[in-house]
């Protein structure tokens, strides 16, 4: 892991700290160095591998909780309601709890009352804690960045002085949003839309100085440009409503059915609360949050949980704040104690129904674990570390485990089949890898650099080396999942 941090994207011909990420001798190589560096720092301190991965994750989740607590406490003013709001954020769900009354659903291990109500019905949604925080490493970094930026924006618009310190806070918010590009590219574009709509609305209401806005925008572009130069990537998803599988399966009123099954009555409560919010700084976030919600519903990603990663931090934080704040204002408007008690009871019941599915999902799945790094990957990584050097460069098709770069610290010329276009230079990396497999000795700028090819049964069959000229490659390692080939010089 430490090798992955120091040399996973570099050649030994340059110093370890002279990072030329992600280009190495004309070869595009990459590694997710931050998680590896944090985990290895614990391993060299005699921590177990399990806790080396868990502790950084717990720290980042805790930081996210602390930040959203400050946002909730700013609007709700009480500790109890702020804690309840945090619980609601982590347990947003629909009416999947109705499946709890079915014996078949209770016995079905795949039924978690949010992602699936039964073996035959999938909602296309998931549990924020189980399917985003604990399963997607990138969300551990992107979520705190997003909510930290929102917290900075709240601080800026709540101050009427617009001093130099307020300007620095505004600039900090734009830097945090720009850093999402390198951490989690899939939710970078909706985060930019969120901030753009917020700036437009704030400027029209004379809550932001044009000089501060221009300086923050220039800083945002500068930081973003540096990231694009070092890590060009496609950030545009395809247009496909998230509820399309409902329509394909013959369900009527697909959008309404998706909302009920996935978000329950949260959206209805959010819309009602809009008419009772008095805090003007909160009202500024309504349009940006709704735009983010629409974006997350209409554009789909390769990983379906990325839609949740768009909606949760950019809409749910504002929605939960608005729901609780609106409920408080409604109760204050009602003078009769009996009516106030009835409204409070109704609000409590609806809120309980919205979070009950999330609680059931956590309870049912808390003991169900899946080891994402199987023994085949461990076996292959041990062979790579023993039989190759730090100078060796590998090629491979996309693998979610990043066997070569993140686990063994070797340089990897990789290609993602779903986004093979290099936006900055207009080259197709898939064509380069395919040409190298056909004729490894004459491939332009990577000739003589790549030495090994890693093949996995996880990739499509047409991409396997057996479909090409195998006389120029020699298989040096094989297990049930991974095969490693070496170029014959």
Secondary structure, DSSP 8 states (H G I E B T S, - for coil): -HHHHHHTTS-TTS-TTS--TEEETTEEE---HHHHHHHHHHHTTT--HHHHHHHHHHHHHHHHHHHHHHHHHHHH--HHHHHHHHHHHHT---SGGGGGG-HHHHH-TT--SSSEEETTEE-S---IIIIIITT-TTHHHHHHHHHHHHHHHHHHHH-SS--HHHHHHHHHHHHHHHHHHHH-GGGHHHHHHHHHHHHHHHHHTT-S-HHHHHHHHHHHHHHHHHHHHHS------EE--TTHHHHHTT-SSHHHHHHHHHTTTHHHHHHHHGGG---HHHHHHHHHHHHHHHHHHHEE-SSTHHHHHHHIIIIIHHHHHHHHHHHHHHHHH---HHHHHHHHHHHHHHHHHHHHHHHHHHHHHTT----SS-HHHHHHHHHHHHH--TT-EEEEE--TT-IIIIII--EEEEE-TTS-B-TTT--BHHHHHHHHHH-TTS-GGGTTTEEEEEEETTS-GGGSGGGS-GGGEEEEEE-SSEEEEEE--
